[in-house]
Amino acid sequence: MFAPMSPITIAALKEQASDTPIAAAVAAQLQSRSTRNTKAGKPYLELVFADATGNFALKIWSDSPNYEPGSTLIDGSILRLEADWTQNPYGINPNNLKWFFLDGAAIAAFLAGDPATRDKQQRDFADILALCDSIDEPRLHALCQRFLTQMGDRFRRTAAAKRNHHARRGGLVEHVAQMLRSAAALCPVYPDLNRDLLLAGVLFHDCGKLWENAYPEDGFGQIQSLHGEMLGHIPLGIELVNKLWRELLDSSQAAAWLDLKPSAEDTRLHLLHLIASHHGQFEFGSPTLPRTPEAFALHHLDNLDAKLEMLRDAYAQAHEIAPGIFERVFPLPANLVRPLLKLGSC
């Protein structure tokens, strides 16, 4: 039925699917498989699939012909999913679902990733390199370069979150790049902000996610790690920066910094504070609250970029329930209203 059809991305499926079924094929990698039960005790499978653009979960009920085959799927399997797809507030639903295992050239093409996403992430990483290179403070500049040199490959395949925003391989690069561009634009407006400290804080604020939201070199399924589960990205980020800072002070460069003011210890402490406080509230996981101008700025830049990414995804997926009004998409707090067009764009 779908043989002539080129697979679309998960992001495109979410954008196109609605109450009306659409016939489409999707190439995706199985990220996880779990057996669950409804409140009535009826078993079902939850299969989470991912590609370069995002992920989605499918529920396979026990009376479906796909239940037994789905029970044997192995994490990491790369499949072509063919169905008549619909979407409701609870997610994507397949009707008449069929799947086929990819092999050879099809797997290689899938692992290369969506070209548009790959090109965007390459541009974003170039912006990260350029903006970090513009840091004048020599210790912070050297720290950023050390991180990008040692951890750059892992950084480029890490997600910014498990769900909700930039939840895809390379999503952390997209998130950090946009925050860096915003921080660089904000500093001339608020010249009392320490630009070098803020840019370094943006780079490192989520660096613990290299363990919490890591991806393998050859796939799009997030890796579960004990470090990420048991510690979380804020403690892991603090530990990583402390390690890199100790290495920096033991390097030959450090001799030239002995007389710099503020001291190395004050600089390190302020950077660690940005990592520790960037969630902004205790109930959101911050071990401390923002206490400096840069900490407040970082928290709001982080929240702004996450929320605008959620809005972009929500407008692409949400059903229009009345003219100009779209249904609420979790975790946003209310129904959305169509944005006002820019002058002349009608």
C-alpha atoms as a printed R data frame, in Angstrom:
    type eleno elety resid chain resno       x       y      z
1   ATOM     1    CA   MET     A     1   0.000   0.000  0.000
2   ATOM     2    CA   PHE     A     2   2.742   2.466  1.002
3   ATOM     3    CA   ALA     A     3   5.669   1.081 -1.037
4   ATOM     4    CA   PRO     A     4   6.084   4.149 -3.293
5   ATOM     5    CA   MET     A     5   5.878   6.539 -0.350
6   ATOM     6    CA   SER     A     6   9.068   8.178  0.968
7   ATOM     7    CA   PRO     A     7   9.192   8.149  4.781
8   ATOM     8    CA   ILE     A     8   8.507  11.440  6.544
9   ATOM     9    CA   THR     A     9  10.107  12.551  9.799
10  ATOM    10    CA   ILE     A    10   8.476  12.285 13.200
11  ATOM    11    CA   ALA     A    11   8.318  16.090 13.381
12  ATOM    12    CA   ALA     A    12   6.514  16.183 10.037
13  ATOM    13    CA   LEU     A    13   4.105  13.466 11.167
14  ATOM    14    CA   LYS     A    14   3.225  15.438 14.298
15  ATOM    15    CA   GLU     A    15   2.660  18.523 12.185
16  ATOM    16    CA   GLN     A    16   0.474  16.786  9.601
17  ATOM    17    CA   ALA     A    17  -1.550  14.348 11.716
18  ATOM    18    CA   SER     A    18  -4.978  15.463 12.948
19  ATOM    19    CA   ASP     A    19  -8.463  14.026 13.522
20  ATOM    20    CA   THR     A    20  -8.563  13.032  9.856
21  ATOM    21    CA   PRO     A    21  -6.353   9.993  9.128
22  ATOM    22    CA   ILE     A    22  -3.352  10.502  6.869
23  ATOM    23    CA   ALA     A    23  -1.540   7.632  5.174
24  ATOM    24    CA   ALA     A    24   2.190   7.947  5.782
25  ATOM    25    CA   ALA     A    25   5.369   5.984  6.334
26  ATOM    26    CA   VAL     A    26   7.826   6.917  9.084
27  ATOM    27    CA   ALA     A    27  11.362   5.597  9.554
28  ATOM    28    CA   ALA     A    28  12.127   5.393 13.273
29  ATOM    29    CA   GLN     A    29  14.304   3.668 15.843
30  ATOM    30    CA   LEU     A    30  12.808   1.883 18.846
31  ATOM    31    CA   GLN     A    31  13.987   3.786 21.911
32  ATOM    32    CA   SER     A    32  12.184   1.703 24.534
33  ATOM    33    CA   ARG     A    33   9.545  -0.992 24.934
34  ATOM    34    CA   SER     A    34   7.518  -1.575 28.079
35  ATOM    35    CA   THR     A    35   4.472  -3.645 29.051
36  ATOM    36    CA   ARG     A    36   1.861  -1.773 31.055
37  ATOM    37    CA   ASN     A    37  -1.683  -2.263 32.300
38  ATOM    38    CA   THR     A    38  -4.780  -0.100 32.134
39  ATOM    39    CA   LYS     A    39  -6.722   0.647 35.315
40  ATOM    40    CA   ALA     A    40  -8.948  -2.273 34.375
41  ATOM    41    CA   GLY     A    41  -5.915  -4.573 34.228
42  ATOM    42    CA   LYS     A    42  -5.772  -4.864 30.439
43  ATOM    43    CA   PRO     A    43  -2.148  -5.159 29.246
44  ATOM    44    CA   TYR     A    44  -0.709  -3.012 26.471
45  ATOM    45    CA   LEU     A    45   2.677  -2.221 24.999
46  ATOM    46    CA   GLU     A    46   4.149   1.264 24.986
47  ATOM    47    CA   LEU     A    47   6.709   1.611 22.203
48  ATOM    48    CA   VAL     A    48   8.733   4.821 22.075
49  ATOM    49    CA   PHE     A    49  10.212   5.611 18.667
50  ATOM    50    CA   ALA     A    50  12.702   8.331 17.750
51  ATOM    51    CA   ASP     A    51  14.478   9.883 14.798
52  ATOM    52    CA   ALA     A    52  16.647  12.963 14.288
53  ATOM    53    CA   THR     A    53  13.673  15.307 14.738
54  ATOM    54    CA   GLY     A    54  12.007  13.957 17.881
55  ATOM    55    CA   ASN     A    55  10.139  11.026 19.375
56  ATOM    56    CA   PHE     A    56   6.661   9.702 20.040
57  ATOM    57    CA   ALA     A    57   5.022   6.842 21.947
58  ATOM    58    CA   LEU     A    58   2.639   4.274 20.480
59  ATOM    59    CA   LYS     A    59   0.260   2.149 22.527
60  ATOM    60    CA   ILE     A    60  -0.332  -1.376 21.203
61  ATOM    61    CA   TRP     A    61  -3.329  -3.026 22.853
62  ATOM    62    CA   SER     A    62  -3.321  -6.721 23.748
63  ATOM    63    CA   ASP     A    63  -6.071  -7.521 21.225
64  ATOM    64    CA   SER     A    64  -4.105  -5.966 18.359
65  ATOM    65    CA   PRO     A    65  -2.386  -8.263 15.827
66  ATOM    66    CA   ASN     A    66   0.748  -6.180 16.463
67  ATOM    67    CA   TYR     A    67   0.847  -7.029 20.178
68  ATOM    68    CA   GLU     A    68   2.780 -10.310 19.967
69  ATOM    69    CA   PRO     A    69   5.271  -9.122 17.293
70  ATOM    70    CA   GLY     A    70   5.733  -5.883 19.247
71  ATOM    71    CA   SER     A    71   6.553  -7.850 22.395
72  ATOM    72    CA   THR     A    72   9.679  -9.227 20.703
73  ATOM    73    CA   LEU     A    73  11.043  -5.966 19.276
74  ATOM    74    CA   ILE     A    74  14.553  -5.168 20.486
75  ATOM    75    CA   ASP     A    75  15.559  -1.676 21.605
76  ATOM    76    CA   GLY     A    76  17.531   0.025 18.862
77  ATOM    77    CA   SER     A    77  15.659  -1.691 16.035
78  ATOM    78    CA   ILE     A    78  15.168   0.576 13.015
79  ATOM    79    CA   LEU     A    79  11.828   0.175 11.317
80  ATOM    80    CA   ARG     A    80   9.587   1.615  8.661
81  ATOM    81    CA   LEU     A    81   6.163   2.242 10.247
82  ATOM    82    CA   GLU     A    82   3.227   2.435  7.855
83  ATOM    83    CA   ALA     A    83  -0.259   3.410  9.004
84  ATOM    84    CA   ASP     A    84  -3.225   5.722  8.725
85  ATOM    85    CA   TRP     A    85  -2.213   8.202 11.386
86  ATOM    86    CA   THR     A    86  -4.351  10.418 13.600
87  ATOM    87    CA   GLN     A    87  -3.465  12.695 16.495
88  ATOM    88    CA   ASN     A    88  -5.348  13.797 19.619
89  ATOM    89    CA   PRO     A    89  -4.317  15.609 22.818
90  ATOM    90    CA   TYR     A    90  -2.837  12.338 24.128
91  ATOM    91    CA   GLY     A    91  -0.523  11.722 21.171
92  ATOM    92    CA   ILE     A    92  -0.115   9.969 17.834
93  ATOM    93    CA   ASN     A    93  -2.320   6.978 16.968
94  ATOM    94    CA   PRO     A    94  -1.742   4.466 14.131
95  ATOM    95    CA   ASN     A    95  -4.567   2.640 12.395
96  ATOM    96    CA   ASN     A    96  -3.814  -0.424 10.245
97  ATOM    97    CA   LEU     A    97  -0.227  -0.320 11.509
98  ATOM    98    CA   LYS     A    98   2.401  -2.356  9.686
99  ATOM    99    CA   TRP     A    99   6.149  -2.303 10.178
100 ATOM   100    CA   PHE     A   100   9.194  -3.564  8.313
101 ATOM   101    CA   PHE     A   101  12.819  -3.749  9.405
102 ATOM   102    CA   LEU     A   102  15.233  -1.547  7.491
103 ATOM   103    CA   ASP     A   103  18.626  -2.786  6.374
104 ATOM   104    CA   GLY     A   104  21.678  -1.758  4.379
105 ATOM   105    CA   ALA     A   105  21.465   1.599  2.628
106 ATOM   106    CA   ALA     A   106  18.132   2.413  4.280
107 ATOM   107    CA   ILE     A   107  19.695   2.166  7.755
108 ATOM   108    CA   ALA     A   108  22.677   4.278  6.673
109 ATOM   109    CA   ALA     A   109  20.352   6.949  5.288
110 ATOM   110    CA   PHE     A   110  18.299   6.937  8.495
111 ATOM   111    CA   LEU     A   111  21.338   7.254 10.780
112 ATOM   112    CA   ALA     A   112  22.648  10.173  8.714
113 ATOM   113    CA   GLY     A   113  19.665  12.093 10.069
114 ATOM   114    CA   ASP     A   114  17.201  14.533  8.632
115 ATOM   115    CA   PRO     A   115  19.225  16.900  6.372
116 ATOM   116    CA   ALA     A   116  17.454  20.063  7.525
117 ATOM   117    CA   THR     A   117  17.988  19.213 11.205
118 ATOM   118    CA   ARG     A   118  21.605  18.255 10.583
119 ATOM   119    CA   ASP     A   119  22.343  21.495  8.709
120 ATOM   120    CA   LYS     A   120  20.717  23.605 11.427
121 ATOM   121    CA   GLN     A   121  22.714  21.897 14.161
122 ATOM   122    CA   GLN     A   122  25.945  22.417 12.222
123 ATOM   123    CA   ARG     A   123  25.195  26.141 11.951
124 ATOM   124    CA   ASP     A   124  24.294  26.284 15.616
125 ATOM   125    CA   PHE     A   125  27.520  24.578 16.663
126 ATOM   126    CA   ALA     A   126  29.511  27.058 14.545
127 ATOM   127    CA   ASP     A   127  27.765  29.891 16.441
128 ATOM   128    CA   ILE     A   128  28.669  28.244 19.753
129 ATOM   129    CA   LEU     A   129  32.331  28.060 18.727
130 ATOM   130    CA   ALA     A   130  32.364  31.702 17.592
131 ATOM   131    CA   LEU     A   131  30.582  33.128 20.644
132 ATOM   132    CA   CYS     A   132  32.696  31.145 23.103
133 ATOM   133    CA   ASP     A   133  35.813  32.305 21.273
134 ATOM   134    CA   SER     A   134  34.644  35.905 21.828
135 ATOM   135    CA   ILE     A   135  34.975  35.535 25.615
136 ATOM   136    CA   ASP     A   136  37.767  37.877 26.761
137 ATOM   137    CA   GLU     A   137  38.272  36.558 30.318
138 ATOM   138    CA   PRO     A   138  41.231  34.194 29.765
139 ATOM   139    CA   ARG     A   139  40.272  31.554 32.336
140 ATOM   140    CA   LEU     A   140  36.660  31.316 31.177
141 ATOM   141    CA   HIS     A   141  37.790  31.337 27.542
142 ATOM   142    CA   ALA     A   142  40.232  28.500 28.186
143 ATOM   143    CA   LEU     A   143  37.632  26.554 30.170
144 ATOM   144    CA   CYS     A   144  35.114  26.750 27.336
145 ATOM   145    CA   GLN     A   145  37.715  25.677 24.792
146 ATOM   146    CA   ARG     A   146  38.756  22.743 26.959
147 ATOM   147    CA   PHE     A   147  35.144  21.589 27.239
148 ATOM   148    CA   LEU     A   148  34.446  21.944 23.520
149 ATOM   149    CA   THR     A   149  37.662  20.101 22.640
150 ATOM   150    CA   GLN     A   150  37.226  17.256 25.119
151 ATOM   151    CA   MET     A   151  33.443  16.872 25.067
152 ATOM   152    CA   GLY     A   152  32.396  18.377 21.749
153 ATOM   153    CA   ASP     A   153  31.385  15.127 20.060
154 ATOM   154    CA   ARG     A   154  29.276  14.012 23.017
155 ATOM   155    CA   PHE     A   155  27.809  17.507 23.342
156 ATOM   156    CA   ARG     A   156  26.686  17.439 19.714
157 ATOM   157    CA   ARG     A   157  24.650  14.262 20.188
158 ATOM   158    CA   THR     A   158  22.942  15.214 23.482
159 ATOM   159    CA   ALA     A   159  19.327  16.311 23.924
160 ATOM   160    CA   ALA     A   160  18.296  19.348 25.963
161 ATOM   161    CA   ALA     A   161  15.486  17.345 27.603
162 ATOM   162    CA   LYS     A   162  13.836  13.952 27.628
163 ATOM   163    CA   ARG     A   163  10.564  15.530 26.496
164 ATOM   164    CA   ASN     A   164   8.846  18.901 26.009
165 ATOM   165    CA   HIS     A   165  11.651  20.922 24.351
166 ATOM   166    CA   HIS     A   166  14.662  20.137 22.130
167 ATOM   167    CA   ALA     A   167  14.118  16.469 23.036
168 ATOM   168    CA   ARG     A   168  16.160  15.063 20.173
169 ATOM   169    CA   ARG     A   169  19.736  14.129 19.364
170 ATOM   170    CA   GLY     A   170  21.641  17.412 19.054
171 ATOM   171    CA   GLY     A   171  18.869  19.360 20.745
172 ATOM   172    CA   LEU     A   172  21.253  20.670 23.400
173 ATOM   173    CA   VAL     A   173  23.364  22.335 20.708
174 ATOM   174    CA   GLU     A   174  20.254  24.053 19.329
175 ATOM   175    CA   HIS     A   175  19.193  25.198 22.813
176 ATOM   176    CA   VAL     A   176  22.632  26.458 23.875
177 ATOM   177    CA   ALA     A   177  23.267  28.234 20.564
178 ATOM   178    CA   GLN     A   178  19.990  30.148 20.763
179 ATOM   179    CA   MET     A   179  20.651  31.074 24.393
180 ATOM   180    CA   LEU     A   180  24.160  32.278 23.527
181 ATOM   181    CA   ARG     A   181  22.826  34.445 20.704
182 ATOM   182    CA   SER     A   182  20.201  35.859 23.059
183 ATOM   183    CA   ALA     A   183  22.744  36.503 25.814
184 ATOM   184    CA   ALA     A   184  25.092  38.267 23.390
185 ATOM   185    CA   ALA     A   185  22.199  40.462 22.218
186 ATOM   186    CA   LEU     A   186  21.057  41.182 25.784
187 ATOM   187    CA   CYS     A   187  24.389  42.295 27.241
188 ATOM   188    CA   PRO     A   188  24.629  45.624 25.329
189 ATOM   189    CA   VAL     A   189  21.117  46.459 26.581
190 ATOM   190    CA   TYR     A   190  22.149  45.698 30.190
191 ATOM   191    CA   PRO     A   191  25.847  46.692 30.211
192 ATOM   192    CA   ASP     A   192  26.247  45.881 33.916
193 ATOM   193    CA   LEU     A   193  25.968  42.185 33.078
194 ATOM   194    CA   ASN     A   194  29.288  40.335 33.007
195 ATOM   195    CA   ARG     A   195  29.149  39.146 29.387
196 ATOM   196    CA   ASP     A   196  32.022  36.681 29.691
197 ATOM   197    CA   LEU     A   197  30.545  35.022 32.768
198 ATOM   198    CA   LEU     A   198  27.053  34.874 31.277
199 ATOM   199    CA   LEU     A   199  28.240  33.296 28.010
200 ATOM   200    CA   ALA     A   200  30.265  30.701 29.914
201 ATOM   201    CA   GLY     A   201  27.267  30.030 32.142
202 ATOM   202    CA   VAL     A   202  25.057  29.428 29.120
203 ATOM   203    CA   LEU     A   203  27.536  26.930 27.681
204 ATOM   204    CA   PHE     A   204  27.839  24.999 30.933
205 ATOM   205    CA   HIS     A   205  24.366  25.336 32.489
206 ATOM   206    CA   ASP     A   206  23.149  22.010 31.067
207 ATOM   207    CA   CYS     A   207  26.484  20.262 30.559
208 ATOM   208    CA   GLY     A   208  25.434  17.530 33.005
209 ATOM   209    CA   LYS     A   209  22.908  16.455 30.388
210 ATOM   210    CA   LEU     A   210  25.793  14.871 28.500
211 ATOM   211    CA   TRP     A   211  25.086  11.994 30.925
212 ATOM   212    CA   GLU     A   212  21.416  12.580 31.692
213 ATOM   213    CA   ASN     A   213  20.241  12.897 28.050
214 ATOM   214    CA   ALA     A   214  23.029  11.207 26.098
215 ATOM   215    CA   TYR     A   215  22.681   9.489 22.729
216 ATOM   216    CA   PRO     A   216  24.819   6.751 21.170
217 ATOM   217    CA   GLU     A   217  27.063   7.473 18.217
218 ATOM   218    CA   ASP     A   218  24.852   5.399 15.920
219 ATOM   219    CA   GLY     A   219  21.272   6.021 16.906
220 ATOM   220    CA   PHE     A   220  18.451   8.294 18.046
221 ATOM   221    CA   GLY     A   221  17.372   6.567 21.255
222 ATOM   222    CA   GLN     A   222  18.404   8.248 24.499
223 ATOM   223    CA   ILE     A   223  20.706   6.234 26.755
224 ATOM   224    CA   GLN     A   224  19.618   5.615 30.335
225 ATOM   225    CA   SER     A   225  22.553   6.056 32.718
226 ATOM   226    CA   LEU     A   226  22.886   5.497 36.457
227 ATOM   227    CA   HIS     A   227  24.735   8.810 36.811
228 ATOM   228    CA   GLY     A   228  21.905  10.679 35.131
229 ATOM   229    CA   GLU     A   229  19.206   8.894 37.106
230 ATOM   230    CA   MET     A   230  20.870   9.077 40.521
231 ATOM   231    CA   LEU     A   231  22.434  12.535 40.391
232 ATOM   232    CA   GLY     A   232  20.734  14.623 37.702
233 ATOM   233    CA   HIS     A   233  22.300  17.169 35.397
234 ATOM   234    CA   ILE     A   234  22.905  19.991 37.879
235 ATOM   235    CA   PRO     A   235  25.223  18.035 40.236
236 ATOM   236    CA   LEU     A   236  26.851  16.381 37.232
237 ATOM   237    CA   GLY     A   237  27.451  19.781 35.609
238 ATOM   238    CA   ILE     A   238  29.027  21.158 38.773
239 ATOM   239    CA   GLU     A   239  31.279  18.099 39.005
240 ATOM   240    CA   LEU     A   240  32.355  18.428 35.367
241 ATOM   241    CA   VAL     A   241  33.187  22.142 35.649
242 ATOM   242    CA   ASN     A   242  35.177  21.523 38.833
243 ATOM   243    CA   LYS     A   243  37.148  18.773 37.062
244 ATOM   244    CA   LEU     A   244  37.885  20.970 34.032
245 ATOM   245    CA   TRP     A   245  38.789  23.909 36.305
246 ATOM   246    CA   ARG     A   246  41.309  21.812 38.256
247 ATOM   247    CA   GLU     A   247  42.863  20.662 34.984
248 ATOM   248    CA   LEU     A   248  43.051  24.259 33.843
249 ATOM   249    CA   LEU     A   249  44.830  25.449 36.987
250 ATOM   250    CA   ASP     A   250  47.332  22.604 36.615
251 ATOM   251    CA   SER     A   251  48.113  23.587 33.016
252 ATOM   252    CA   SER     A   252  50.995  25.737 31.795
253 ATOM   253    CA   GLN     A   253  48.530  28.560 31.039
254 ATOM   254    CA   ALA     A   254  47.723  29.088 34.715
255 ATOM   255    CA   ALA     A   255  51.016  30.790 35.563
256 ATOM   256    CA   ALA     A   256  49.961  33.864 33.576
257 ATOM   257    CA   TRP     A   257  46.737  34.203 35.582
258 ATOM   258    CA   LEU     A   258  48.098  34.389 39.123
259 ATOM   259    CA   ASP     A   259  47.615  38.143 39.498
260 ATOM   260    CA   LEU     A   260  44.242  38.384 37.737
261 ATOM   261    CA   LYS     A   261  41.361  39.991 39.603
262 ATOM   262    CA   PRO     A   262  38.820  38.714 40.435
263 ATOM   263    CA   SER     A   263  40.561  35.628 41.737
264 ATOM   264    CA   ALA     A   264  40.288  32.215 40.141
265 ATOM   265    CA   GLU     A   265  38.271  30.997 43.121
266 ATOM   266    CA   ASP     A   266  35.730  33.827 42.882
267 ATOM   267    CA   THR     A   267  35.379  33.250 39.153
268 ATOM   268    CA   ARG     A   268  34.864  29.513 39.601
269 ATOM   269    CA   LEU     A   269  32.295  30.069 42.364
270 ATOM   270    CA   HIS     A   270  30.227  32.501 40.279
271 ATOM   271    CA   LEU     A   271  30.212  30.087 37.342
272 ATOM   272    CA   LEU     A   272  29.143  27.197 39.561
273 ATOM   273    CA   HIS     A   273  26.349  29.381 40.955
274 ATOM   274    CA   LEU     A   274  24.947  29.840 37.445
275 ATOM   275    CA   ILE     A   275  24.751  26.072 36.993
276 ATOM   276    CA   ALA     A   276  23.276  25.487 40.447
277 ATOM   277    CA   SER     A   277  20.574  28.171 40.221
278 ATOM   278    CA   HIS     A   278  19.492  28.098 36.590
279 ATOM   279    CA   HIS     A   279  16.151  26.349 37.237
280 ATOM   280    CA   GLY     A   280  15.247  29.362 39.334
281 ATOM   281    CA   GLN     A   281  13.204  27.674 42.060
282 ATOM   282    CA   PHE     A   282  13.784  24.924 44.613
283 ATOM   283    CA   GLU     A   283  10.681  23.030 43.441
284 ATOM   284    CA   PHE     A   284  12.077  22.946 39.900
285 ATOM   285    CA   GLY     A   285  15.295  21.265 41.024
286 ATOM   286    CA   SER     A   286  17.672  24.147 41.758
287 ATOM   287    CA   PRO     A   287  19.762  23.509 44.886
288 ATOM   288    CA   THR     A   288  19.999  27.276 45.321
289 ATOM   289    CA   LEU     A   289  18.198  30.378 44.066
290 ATOM   290    CA   PRO     A   290  19.603  33.005 41.679
291 ATOM   291    CA   ARG     A   291  21.623  35.558 43.641
292 ATOM   292    CA   THR     A   292  23.487  37.542 40.963
293 ATOM   293    CA   PRO     A   293  22.441  39.488 37.862
294 ATOM   294    CA   GLU     A   294  23.946  36.858 35.582
295 ATOM   295    CA   ALA     A   295  22.085  34.084 37.426
296 ATOM   296    CA   PHE     A   296  18.728  35.834 36.955
297 ATOM   297    CA   ALA     A   297  19.507  36.522 33.298
298 ATOM   298    CA   LEU     A   298  20.541  32.906 32.653
299 ATOM   299    CA   HIS     A   299  17.439  31.500 34.313
300 ATOM   300    CA   HIS     A   300  15.111  33.644 32.217
301 ATOM   301    CA   LEU     A   301  17.022  33.036 28.975
302 ATOM   302    CA   ASP     A   302  16.808  29.291 29.610
303 ATOM   303    CA   ASN     A   303  13.098  29.430 30.397
304 ATOM   304    CA   LEU     A   304  12.336  31.697 27.434
305 ATOM   305    CA   ASP     A   305  14.045  29.477 24.886
306 ATOM   306    CA   ALA     A   306  12.415  26.339 26.294
307 ATOM   307    CA   LYS     A   307   8.943  27.919 26.283
308 ATOM   308    CA   LEU     A   308   9.254  29.299 22.740
309 ATOM   309    CA   GLU     A   309  10.366  25.868 21.500
310 ATOM   310    CA   MET     A   310   7.338  24.315 23.233
311 ATOM   311    CA   LEU     A   311   5.092  26.908 21.587
312 ATOM   312    CA   ARG     A   312   6.561  26.223 18.151
313 ATOM   313    CA   ASP     A   313   5.916  22.494 18.566
314 ATOM   314    CA   ALA     A   314   2.455  23.096 20.023
315 ATOM   315    CA   TYR     A   315   1.272  25.261 17.129
316 ATOM   316    CA   ALA     A   316   2.461  22.552 14.730
317 ATOM   317    CA   GLN     A   317   0.533  19.822 16.552
318 ATOM   318    CA   ALA     A   318  -2.492  21.396 18.258
319 ATOM   319    CA   HIS     A   319  -6.026  21.152 16.923
320 ATOM   320    CA   GLU     A   320  -7.887  24.384 16.241
321 ATOM   321    CA   ILE     A   321 -10.944  24.139 18.507
322 ATOM   322    CA   ALA     A   322 -12.395  27.535 17.501
323 ATOM   323    CA   PRO     A   323 -11.303  30.197 15.013
324 ATOM   324    CA   GLY     A   324  -7.810  31.253 16.115
325 ATOM   325    CA   ILE     A   325  -7.892  29.141 19.308
326 ATOM   326    CA   PHE     A   326  -5.883  25.923 19.694
327 ATOM   327    CA   GLU     A   327  -6.248  23.222 22.314
328 ATOM   328    CA   ARG     A   328  -3.855  23.165 25.265
329 ATOM   329    CA   VAL     A   329  -0.714  21.107 24.720
330 ATOM   330    CA   PHE     A   330   1.056  19.810 27.836
331 ATOM   331    CA   PRO     A   331   3.060  21.243 29.623
332 ATOM   332    CA   LEU     A   332   1.861  24.683 28.490
333 ATOM   333    CA   PRO     A   333  -0.680  26.132 30.937
334 ATOM   334    CA   ALA     A   334  -3.611  27.082 28.662
335 ATOM   335    CA   ASN     A   335  -5.133  26.989 25.205
336 ATOM   336    CA   LEU     A   336  -3.083  28.829 22.604
337 ATOM   337    CA   VAL     A   337  -4.218  31.717 20.414
338 ATOM   338    CA   ARG     A   338  -2.941  32.197 16.874
339 ATOM   339    CA   PRO     A   339  -0.070  34.750 16.960
340 ATOM   340    CA   LEU     A   340  -0.557  38.185 15.412
341 ATOM   341    CA   LEU     A   341   1.055  38.258 11.984
342 ATOM   342    CA   LYS     A   342   3.807  40.777 11.349
343 ATOM   343    CA   LEU     A   343   2.829  43.839  9.374
344 ATOM   344    CA   GLY     A   344   2.866  43.107  5.658
345 ATOM   345    CA   SER     A   345   3.017  39.310  6.061
346 ATOM   346    CA   CYS     A   346  -0.702  38.679  5.495
